[in-house]
Amino acid sequence: MSVHTMETLALFDSAPYQNAFSARVIAVSEHGIALEHTLFYPTGGGQPGDTGHFVLPDGTRVDIVGTVRDPVLRSIIWHQVEDCPEQLTAGVEVDASLDWERRYQHMKMHTCLHLLCSIIDAPVTGCSISADKGRLDFDLPEMTLDKDSITRDLNTLIAQAHEVKTLSMHASEYATLLQITRTQAVAPPVIQGSVRVIEIGGIDIQPCGGTHVINTEEIGRVFCEKIEKKSKHNRRVILRFE
């Protein structure tokens, strides 16, 4: 199979809570291992790529240390390994499992950052997510933010148990998408002619390719750890789980 005709079906969009699957290897390269389909989320939108492991037919375990999209052929997802055993070749069927606890933390924090967008009325200039914290950078010329107020307002929204929906908008509606996009530096990702949109009922709606929980109550309590002035027009808000 030519690399130009390959495609990895992304299962994490339709099954964000599934953490194990089986799949056939379609390519092995210096980038990693490509499967016909995968639950592993690739690095993007401030969210780290998933980690986990494969189990080969002979029982060999192969640790996955990261997941990325191909830099040119964006439909291919590479699972990165430190040591690739010689029996791991195209055509082999593997059983794969995510590091679920880490992924679930990413899902909760990513959703929480959408809530943070809803309470700070300013364009977003940067984003980063990890298993224990997350942060957004806002284009704010004045220091008008307060840690205690942010903590209180976020936990109120979380406890209200808002439903989180995943929608799809056709790429022809790109102008509308740009109007609701809060992130200045990154355009909404177009995959197979459509853009994935995350809606938290009555609270926030944003184009986003990341993984999220289906109800804000799952996030649990959080607190605003720090607000930093990064430049004249940049304020960084850092959140942590309690």
C-alpha positions in Angstrom: 0.0 0.0 0.0 1.4 3.4 -1.0 1.7 5.8 1.9 -0.2 8.3 -0.2 -3.3 6.1 -0.2 -3.2 5.2 3.5 -5.6 6.5 6.0 -6.1 5.9 9.7 -9.7 5.9 10.8 -10.0 8.0 14.0 -12.2 6.1 16.5 -11.6 8.6 19.4 -14.1 11.0 17.9 -17.0 8.6 18.1 -15.8 6.5 21.0 -13.9 8.8 23.5 -14.6 6.5 26.4 -13.4 3.3 24.8 -9.8 2.4 25.8 -9.0 -0.9 24.0 -9.3 -2.2 20.5 -7.7 -4.5 17.9 -6.4 -3.3 14.5 -4.1 -4.2 11.6 -0.8 -2.5 11.1 -0.7 -0.7 7.7 2.8 0.8 7.9 6.0 1.0 9.9 8.4 3.8 9.4 10.8 6.2 11.3 7.6 8.1 12.3 6.2 5.1 14.2 3.4 2.5 13.6 0.3 3.3 11.6 -2.9 1.3 12.1 -6.0 1.0 10.0 -8.0 2.6 12.9 -7.1 3.9 16.3 -8.4 5.2 19.6 -5.1 6.9 20.3 -5.5 10.7 20.1 -2.6 12.4 18.2 -1.0 15.6 19.7 -3.0 18.6 18.7 -4.9 21.6 20.0 -2.9 21.8 23.1 -3.7 18.2 24.1 -0.9 15.7 24.3 -0.9 12.5 22.2 -2.1 9.4 23.9 0.3 6.7 25.3 -0.4 3.0 26.0 0.7 -0.3 24.5 0.2 -2.9 21.8 0.3 -6.6 22.3 1.5 -8.7 19.3 0.1 -12.1 18.4 3.1 -13.8 20.1 2.5 -11.9 23.3 5.2 -9.3 22.9 4.3 -6.0 24.5 5.2 -2.8 22.7 4.9 0.5 24.6 3.5 3.5 22.8 5.2 6.7 24.1 3.3 9.2 22.0 0.9 9.7 19.1 1.1 12.2 16.3 -0.4 13.0 12.9 1.8 12.8 9.8 3.2 16.3 9.2 2.2 16.1 5.5 -0.5 13.4 5.1 -2.7 14.4 8.0 -5.0 11.4 7.6 -2.3 9.1 8.9 -1.7 8.8 12.6 1.6 7.5 13.9 2.0 5.6 17.2 5.6 6.3 18.4 7.7 3.6 19.9 11.2 3.6 21.4 12.0 0.0 20.3 10.2 -1.6 17.4 10.5 -5.4 17.4 11.2 -6.9 14.0 8.0 -8.9 14.0 5.9 -5.7 14.1 5.3 -5.3 10.4 2.5 -4.3 8.0 -0.3 -6.8 8.1 0.1 -7.8 11.7 -2.9 -7.6 14.0 -2.3 -6.0 17.4 -4.4 -5.6 20.5 -4.0 -2.0 21.7 -4.8 -0.3 25.0 -4.6 3.3 26.1 -3.2 4.7 29.3 -6.8 5.4 30.2 -6.2 7.3 33.5 -4.0 9.8 31.7 -6.4 10.2 28.7 -9.4 10.7 31.0 -7.5 13.5 32.9 -6.9 15.2 29.5 -10.6 14.8 28.6 -11.7 16.5 31.9 -9.2 19.3 31.7 -9.9 20.0 28.0 -13.6 20.4 28.7 -12.8 22.6 31.7 -10.8 24.9 29.5 -13.9 25.4 27.3 -15.7 26.5 30.5 -12.8 28.9 31.2 -13.3 30.4 27.8 -17.0 31.0 28.6 -16.2 33.1 31.7 -13.3 35.2 30.2 -14.4 37.3 27.3 -11.1 37.6 25.4 -9.4 35.9 22.4 -7.3 32.8 23.3 -3.6 33.0 22.2 -2.3 29.7 23.6 -3.3 26.5 25.2 -1.6 23.6 27.0 -3.1 20.5 28.7 -1.5 17.8 30.9 -2.8 15.1 33.2 -2.8 17.4 36.3 -3.2 20.9 35.0 -4.1 23.1 32.0 -3.7 26.7 30.9 -5.0 29.2 28.5 -3.4 32.4 27.4 -5.7 35.4 26.8 -5.3 38.6 24.8 -6.0 41.0 27.7 -4.1 44.3 28.0 -5.2 44.9 31.5 -5.0 42.6 34.6 -8.7 42.2 35.3 -8.7 38.6 36.3 -9.1 37.2 39.8 -8.1 33.7 40.9 -10.8 33.3 43.5 -13.6 34.5 41.1 -12.4 32.1 38.4 -12.3 29.2 40.8 -15.8 29.9 42.1 -17.3 30.4 38.7 -15.7 27.3 37.2 -16.8 25.0 40.0 -20.3 26.4 39.8 -20.5 25.6 36.1 -19.0 22.1 36.6 -21.5 21.3 39.4 -24.4 22.3 37.2 -23.8 19.1 35.2 -24.1 20.6 31.7 -24.2 18.2 28.8 -21.3 18.3 26.4 -22.2 17.5 22.8 -20.1 16.8 19.7 -21.4 18.3 16.5 -20.2 18.5 12.9 -20.3 21.5 10.7 -19.6 21.4 6.9 -16.4 23.2 5.9 -18.6 25.5 3.7 -19.7 27.2 6.9 -16.1 28.2 7.6 -16.9 31.9 7.9 -19.3 31.1 10.7 -16.8 28.9 12.4 -14.2 31.6 12.4 -16.6 33.9 14.1 -17.1 31.6 17.0 -13.5 30.5 17.2 -11.8 31.9 20.3 -8.2 30.7 19.5 -6.4 33.3 17.3 -3.4 31.3 16.3 -5.0 28.1 15.1 -7.7 27.8 12.5 -10.5 25.2 13.0 -9.3 21.7 11.8 -11.1 20.5 8.7 -11.2 16.7 8.5 -12.8 15.0 5.5 -14.7 18.2 4.6 -16.2 18.9 8.0 -15.2 20.6 11.3 -15.8 19.1 14.7 -17.6 21.4 17.1 -17.9 21.0 20.9 -21.1 22.5 22.5 -21.7 22.9 26.2 -25.4 23.7 26.3 -25.9 27.4 26.7 -22.3 27.9 27.9 -19.8 27.6 25.0 -19.5 26.4 21.5 -16.1 26.0 19.8 -14.6 24.2 16.9 -12.3 21.6 18.6 -10.7 18.3 17.6 -9.8 17.2 21.1 -11.5 14.6 23.4 -14.0 15.7 26.1 -16.2 14.3 28.8 -19.9 14.1 28.1 -21.0 16.0 31.2 -19.2 18.8 33.1 -19.9 17.1 36.4 -17.2 14.5 35.5 -14.5 17.2 35.7 -14.6 17.4 39.5 -13.4 20.4 41.5 -10.6 22.6 40.1 -8.9 25.7 41.2 -7.1 28.6 39.5 -3.5 28.2 40.6 -2.0 31.2 39.0 -2.5 34.2 36.7 0.6 35.4 35.0 1.4 38.4 32.9 3.3 37.0 30.0 3.5 40.2 27.9 1.7 43.5 27.5 -1.3 41.8 25.9 -1.0 38.3 27.3 -2.4 36.9 30.5 -1.9 33.2 31.3 -4.5 31.4 33.5 -3.3 28.1 35.0 -5.8 25.6 36.4 -5.3 22.5 38.5 -7.5 19.6 39.7 -8.1 19.7 43.5 
